[in-house]
Structure formats: C-alpha cells, structure tokens
Amino acid sequence: MKSKNWNEMKNMSDAELNAKLTDFKDRIFKLKFRHSAAPLKNGLEIRMLRRNIARVKTLLAQKKESN
C-alpha cells in the first residue's frame, strides 16, 4: 500500500474504517467466488485485499487500545 493511502487510513474515523473493512470483505468474497469458477486475470488482487483487511483491523485495534 502506498504511504499516502496508509496515512489517509490512519486519519479515518472508526466508522469510516469499519465501512472500508466491510467493503474489502465484500470485494474479497466476490473475487474468491469468481475465482472458483474461472481464474482471475490478476490473482494478486486477493492477496492485496487480505493485506488491506489486516491493515484496517490493525488500525482499529490500535485506536481501541489508545482509548
């Protein structure tokens, strides 16, 4: 992830992060479903989404600890 996007994610509120997490989970579900039927053009999308989900969860946990 580009550092610009990471810094933007750091400044997001909890509600925005939860919305982004839900969006990432929906997208990864759809990609996995399509991948089971036919191979994806870019198989790295699933990996990138998994990592983005982990990043969002990490930020949420850090914000929860600091409160």
The first five atom37 places (N, CA, C, CB, O) and aatype in JSON, in Angstrom:
{
  "aatype": [12, 11, 15, 11, 2, 17, 2, 6, 12, 11, 2, 12, 15, 3, 0, 6, 10, 2, 0, 11, 10, 16, 3, 13, 11, 3, 1, 9, 13, 11, 10, 11, 13, 1, 8, 15, 0, 0, 14, 10, 11, 2, 7, 10, 6, 9, 1, 12, 10, 1, 1, 2, 9, 0, 1, 19, 11, 16, 10, 10, 0, 5, 11, 11, 6, 15, 2],
  "atom_mask": [
    [1, 1, 1, 1, 1],
    [1, 1, 1, 1, 1],
    [1, 1, 1, 1, 1],
    [1, 1, 1, 1, 1],
    [1, 1, 1, 1, 1],
    [1, 1, 1, 1, 1],
    [1, 1, 1, 1, 1],
    [1, 1, 1, 1, 1],
    [1, 1, 1, 1, 1],
    [1, 1, 1, 1, 1],
    [1, 1, 1, 1, 1],
    [1, 1, 1, 1, 1],
    [1, 1, 1, 1, 1],
    [1, 1, 1, 1, 1],
    [1, 1, 1, 1, 1],
    [1, 1, 1, 1, 1],
    [1, 1, 1, 1, 1],
    [1, 1, 1, 1, 1],
    [1, 1, 1, 1, 1],
    [1, 1, 1, 1, 1],
    [1, 1, 1, 1, 1],
    [1, 1, 1, 1, 1],
    [1, 1, 1, 1, 1],
    [1, 1, 1, 1, 1],
    [1, 1, 1, 1, 1],
    [1, 1, 1, 1, 1],
    [1, 1, 1, 1, 1],
    [1, 1, 1, 1, 1],
    [1, 1, 1, 1, 1],
    [1, 1, 1, 1, 1],
    [1, 1, 1, 1, 1],
    [1, 1, 1, 1, 1],
    [1, 1, 1, 1, 1],
    [1, 1, 1, 1, 1],
    [1, 1, 1, 1, 1],
    [1, 1, 1, 1, 1],
    [1, 1, 1, 1, 1],
    [1, 1, 1, 1, 1],
    [1, 1, 1, 1, 1],
    [1, 1, 1, 1, 1],
    [1, 1, 1, 1, 1],
    [1, 1, 1, 1, 1],
    [1, 1, 1, 0, 1],
    [1, 1, 1, 1, 1],
    [1, 1, 1, 1, 1],
    [1, 1, 1, 1, 1],
    [1, 1, 1, 1, 1],
    [1, 1, 1, 1, 1],
    [1, 1, 1, 1, 1],
    [1, 1, 1, 1, 1],
    [1, 1, 1, 1, 1],
    [1, 1, 1, 1, 1],
    [1, 1, 1, 1, 1],
    [1, 1, 1, 1, 1],
    [1, 1, 1, 1, 1],
    [1, 1, 1, 1, 1],
    [1, 1, 1, 1, 1],
    [1, 1, 1, 1, 1],
    [1, 1, 1, 1, 1],
    [1, 1, 1, 1, 1],
    [1, 1, 1, 1, 1],
    [1, 1, 1, 1, 1],
    [1, 1, 1, 1, 1],
    [1, 1, 1, 1, 1],
    [1, 1, 1, 1, 1],
    [1, 1, 1, 1, 1],
    [1, 1, 1, 1, 1]
  ],
  "atom_positions": [
    [[0.84, -1.17, 0.0], [0.0, 0.0, 0.0], [0.89, 1.23, 0.0], [-0.96, 0.0, 1.21], [1.91, 1.27, 0.68]],
    [[0.5, 2.22, -0.75], [1.27, 3.45, -0.8], [1.18, 4.15, 0.54], [0.78, 4.36, -1.94], [0.16, 4.07, 1.22]],
    [[2.24, 4.84, 0.91], [2.25, 5.52, 2.21], [1.18, 6.59, 2.27], [3.63, 6.13, 2.48], [0.66, 6.89, 3.35]],
    [[0.84, 7.18, 1.13], [-0.21, 8.2, 1.1], [-1.54, 7.58, 1.56], [-0.35, 8.81, -0.32], [-2.25, 8.16, 2.38]],
    [[-1.87, 6.41, 1.03], [-3.11, 5.74, 1.41], [-3.07, 5.32, 2.88], [-3.36, 4.52, 0.52], [-4.09, 5.39, 3.57]],
    [[-1.91, 4.89, 3.34], [-1.77, 4.46, 4.73], [-2.01, 5.65, 5.65], [-0.37, 3.84, 4.99], [-2.72, 5.53, 6.66]],
    [[-1.44, 6.8, 5.32], [-1.64, 7.99, 6.13], [-3.09, 8.44, 6.11], [-0.74, 9.13, 5.65], [-3.62, 8.9, 7.13]],
    [[-3.74, 8.31, 4.97], [-5.16, 8.64, 4.89], [-5.98, 7.71, 5.77], [-5.65, 8.56, 3.43], [-6.91, 8.15, 6.45]],
    [[-5.63, 6.42, 5.78], [-6.36, 5.46, 6.6], [-6.14, 5.74, 8.08], [-5.93, 4.03, 6.26], [-7.05, 5.54, 8.89]],
    [[-4.95, 6.18, 8.45], [-4.67, 6.5, 9.85], [-5.57, 7.62, 10.36], [-3.21, 6.88, 10.03], [-5.94, 7.64, 11.53]],
    [[-5.91, 8.54, 9.48], [-6.7, 9.7, 9.87], [-8.2, 9.47, 9.79], [-6.34, 10.87, 9.02], [-8.98, 10.37, 10.1]],
    [[-8.62, 8.29, 9.39], [-10.05, 7.99, 9.28], [-10.64, 7.71, 10.65], [-10.28, 6.79, 8.34], [-9.95, 7.29, 11.58]],
    [[-11.94, 7.96, 10.75], [-12.64, 7.65, 12.0], [-12.94, 6.15, 12.06], [-13.95, 8.48, 12.11], [-12.77, 5.43, 11.08]],
    [[-13.38, 5.71, 13.22], [-13.72, 4.29, 13.39], [-14.84, 3.87, 12.44], [-14.13, 4.01, 14.83], [-14.81, 2.77, 11.88]],
    [[-15.83, 4.73, 12.27], [-16.96, 4.4, 11.39], [-16.48, 4.25, 9.95], [-18.05, 5.49, 11.48], [-16.92, 3.34, 9.24]],
    [[-15.6, 5.13, 9.52], [-15.08, 5.05, 8.15], [-14.24, 3.79, 7.97], [-14.25, 6.29, 7.81], [-14.31, 3.13, 6.93]],
    [[-13.44, 3.45, 8.97], [-12.62, 2.23, 8.89], [-13.5, 0.99, 8.84], [-11.66, 2.15, 10.07], [-13.21, 0.05, 8.1]],
    [[-14.57, 0.98, 9.64], [-15.48, -0.17, 9.62], [-16.17, -0.29, 8.27], [-16.52, -0.04, 10.74], [-16.38, -1.4, 7.77]],
    [[-16.52, 0.84, 7.66], [-17.14, 0.81, 6.34], [-16.15, 0.28, 5.31], [-17.64, 2.22, 5.94], [-16.52, -0.51, 4.44]],
    [[-14.9, 0.72, 5.4], [-13.86, 0.26, 4.48], [-13.62, -1.24, 4.66], [-12.55, 1.05, 4.69], [-13.42, -1.96, 3.69]],
    [[-13.63, -1.7, 5.91], [-13.44, -3.12, 6.2], [-14.57, -3.94, 5.58], [-13.38, -3.36, 7.72], [-14.31, -4.99, 4.97]],
    [[-15.79, -3.49, 5.72], [-16.93, -4.18, 5.12], [-16.81, -4.22, 3.6], [-18.24, -3.5, 5.53], [-17.1, -5.24, 2.98]],
    [[-16.38, -3.12, 3.02], [-16.19, -3.06, 1.58], [-15.13, -4.05, 1.12], [-15.81, -1.64, 1.15], [-15.33, -4.77, 0.14]],
    [[-13.99, -4.08, 1.82], [-12.92, -5.01, 1.47], [-13.38, -6.46, 1.59], [-11.69, -4.78, 2.36], [-13.06, -7.28, 0.73]],
    [[-14.14, -6.77, 2.64], [-14.63, -8.14, 2.83], [-15.6, -8.54, 1.72], [-15.3, -8.28, 4.2], [-15.57, -9.68, 1.25]],
    [[-16.46, -7.62, 1.32], [-17.39, -7.91, 0.22], [-16.63, -8.15, -1.08], [-18.39, -6.75, 0.04], [-16.94, -9.08, -1.83]],
    [[-15.64, -7.31, -1.35], [-14.87, -7.45, -2.58], [-14.09, -8.76, -2.62], [-13.91, -6.27, -2.75], [-14.02, -9.42, -3.66]],
    [[-13.5, -9.15, -1.48], [-12.71, -10.39, -1.46], [-13.64, -11.6, -1.62], [-11.89, -10.51, -0.15], [-13.27, -12.58, -2.26]],
    [[-14.84, -11.53, -1.05], [-15.8, -12.62, -1.21], [-16.17, -12.79, -2.68], [-17.06, -12.36, -0.37], [-16.19, -13.91, -3.2]],
    [[-16.45, -11.68, -3.35], [-16.83, -11.74, -4.76], [-15.68, -12.25, -5.62], [-17.28, -10.37, -5.25], [-15.89, -13.03, -6.55]],
    [[-14.46, -11.79, -5.31], [-13.31, -12.25, -6.08], [-13.07, -13.75, -5.91], [-12.06, -11.48, -5.68], [-12.8, -14.45, -6.88]],
    [[-13.18, -14.23, -4.67], [-12.98, -15.66, -4.43], [-14.05, -16.49, -5.13], [-12.98, -15.95, -2.92], [-13.77, -17.57, -5.65]],
    [[-15.28, -15.97, -5.13], [-16.37, -16.68, -5.79], [-16.12, -16.76, -7.29], [-17.71, -15.98, -5.5], [-16.31, -17.82, -7.89]],
    [[-15.7, -15.63, -7.9], [-15.4, -15.64, -9.33], [-14.2, -16.53, -9.64], [-15.15, -14.23, -9.83], [-14.16, -17.19, -10.68]],
    [[-13.23, -16.54, -8.74], [-12.02, -17.33, -8.94], [-12.32, -18.83, -8.91], [-10.98, -16.98, -7.88], [-11.64, -19.62, -9.57]],
    [[-13.33, -19.21, -8.15], [-13.67, -20.64, -8.09], [-14.26, -21.12, -9.42], [-14.66, -20.9, -6.94], [-14.14, -22.29, -9.76]],
    [[-14.89, -20.21, -10.15], [-15.49, -20.58, -11.43], [-14.48, -20.49, -12.57], [-16.69, -19.69, -11.72], [-14.44, -21.36, -13.44]],
    [[-13.68, -19.44, -12.56], [-12.7, -19.22, -13.63], [-11.52, -18.45, -13.04], [-13.33, -18.46, -14.84], [-11.72, -17.63, -12.14]],
    [[-10.32, -18.68, -13.52], [-9.17, -17.97, -12.97], [-9.26, -16.47, -13.19], [-7.89, -18.5, -13.6], [-9.77, -16.0, -14.21]],
    [[-8.78, -15.73, -12.23], [-8.77, -14.28, -12.33], [-7.65, -13.81, -13.24], [-8.62, -13.65, -10.94], [-6.65, -14.49, -13.42]],
    [[-7.84, -12.63, -13.81], [-6.78, -12.06, -14.64], [-5.6, -11.65, -13.77], [-7.31, -10.84, -15.43], [-4.45, -11.86, -14.13]],
    [[-5.9, -11.07, -12.61], [-4.87, -10.64, -11.69], [-5.09, -11.35, -10.35], [-4.87, -9.09, -11.53], [-5.9, -10.9, -9.54]],
    [[-4.4, -12.43, -10.14], [-4.56, -13.2, -8.91], [-4.05, -12.51, -7.67], [0.0, 0.0, 0.0], [-4.37, -12.93, -6.56]],
    [[-3.26, -11.47, -7.85], [-2.71, -10.75, -6.7], [-3.75, -9.86, -6.01], [-1.54, -9.91, -7.13], [-3.51, -9.38, -4.9]],
    [[-4.89, -9.65, -6.65], [-5.93, -8.82, -6.04], [-6.39, -9.39, -4.71], [-7.13, -8.69, -6.99], [-6.61, -8.65, -3.76]],
    [[-6.53, -10.72, -4.64], [-6.98, -11.35, -3.41], [-5.96, -11.12, -2.31], [-7.21, -12.87, -3.63], [-6.33, -10.8, -1.18]],
    [[-4.69, -11.27, -2.63], [-3.64, -11.05, -1.64], [-3.63, -9.6, -1.15], [-2.27, -11.41, -2.23], [-3.49, -9.34, 0.05]],
    [[-3.79, -8.66, -2.08], [-3.79, -7.25, -1.72], [-4.98, -6.92, -0.82], [-3.82, -6.37, -2.96], [-4.85, -6.15, 0.13]],
    [[-6.13, -7.5, -1.12], [-7.31, -7.25, -0.29], [-7.14, -7.85, 1.11], [-8.56, -7.83, -0.96], [-7.53, -7.23, 2.1]],
    [[-6.55, -9.05, 1.19], [-6.31, -9.66, 2.5], [-5.41, -8.77, 3.35], [-5.68, -11.06, 2.35], [-5.65, -8.59, 4.54]],
    [[-4.39, -8.22, 2.73], [-3.46, -7.35, 3.45], [-4.13, -6.05, 3.86], [-2.23, -7.06, 2.59], [-3.86, -5.53, 4.94]],
    [[-4.98, -5.51, 3.0], [-5.7, -4.29, 3.36], [-6.65, -4.53, 4.51], [-6.47, -3.75, 2.16], [-6.81, -3.67, 5.38]],
    [[-7.29, -5.69, 4.53], [-8.17, -6.04, 5.64], [-7.37, -6.1, 6.94], [-8.88, -7.4, 5.39], [-7.81, -5.59, 7.97]],
    [[-6.19, -6.71, 6.88], [-5.34, -6.79, 8.06], [-4.91, -5.4, 8.52], [-4.1, -7.65, 7.78], [-4.85, -5.13, 9.72]],
    [[-4.61, -4.52, 7.59], [-4.21, -3.15, 7.95], [-5.33, -2.41, 8.65], [-3.77, -2.38, 6.71], [-5.11, -1.73, 9.66]],
    [[-6.54, -2.54, 8.12], [-7.69, -1.85, 8.72], [-7.94, -2.41, 10.12], [-8.95, -2.0, 7.83], [-8.2, -1.64, 11.05]],
    [[-7.88, -3.73, 10.28], [-8.09, -4.33, 11.59], [-7.02, -3.88, 12.58], [-8.09, -5.85, 11.48], [-7.32, -3.66, 13.75]],
    [[-5.79, -3.73, 12.1], [-4.7, -3.26, 12.96], [-4.97, -1.84, 13.42], [-3.36, -3.33, 12.22], [-4.81, -1.53, 14.6]],
    [[-5.38, -0.97, 12.51], [-5.69, 0.4, 12.88], [-6.83, 0.47, 13.89], [-6.03, 1.22, 11.65], [-6.79, 1.26, 14.83]],
    [[-7.86, -0.35, 13.68], [-8.98, -0.36, 14.61], [-8.53, -0.82, 16.0], [-10.1, -1.27, 14.08], [-8.97, -0.27, 17.01]],
    [[-7.68, -1.82, 16.05], [-7.18, -2.31, 17.34], [-6.31, -1.27, 18.03], [-6.39, -3.62, 17.14], [-6.39, -1.1, 19.25]],
    [[-5.49, -0.57, 17.26], [-4.65, 0.48, 17.84], [-5.49, 1.61, 18.39], [-3.67, 1.02, 16.81], [-5.19, 2.15, 19.46]],
    [[-6.54, 1.99, 17.67], [-7.4, 3.06, 18.14], [-8.17, 2.63, 19.39], [-8.38, 3.49, 17.05], [-8.43, 3.44, 20.28]],
    [[-8.54, 1.35, 19.44], [-9.27, 0.84, 20.6], [-8.35, 0.83, 21.85], [-9.81, -0.59, 20.32], [-8.8, 1.14, 22.95]],
    [[-7.09, 0.49, 21.66], [-6.13, 0.47, 22.78], [-5.87, 1.88, 23.3], [-4.82, -0.18, 22.34], [-5.72, 2.09, 24.5]],
    [[-5.81, 2.84, 22.39], [-5.46, 4.2, 22.81], [-6.62, 4.88, 23.54], [-5.05, 5.04, 21.61], [-6.41, 5.86, 24.25]],
    [[-7.84, 4.38, 23.36], [-9.0, 4.99, 24.05], [-9.2, 4.43, 25.38], [-10.25, 4.81, 23.28], [-10.12, 4.84, 26.09]]
  ]
}
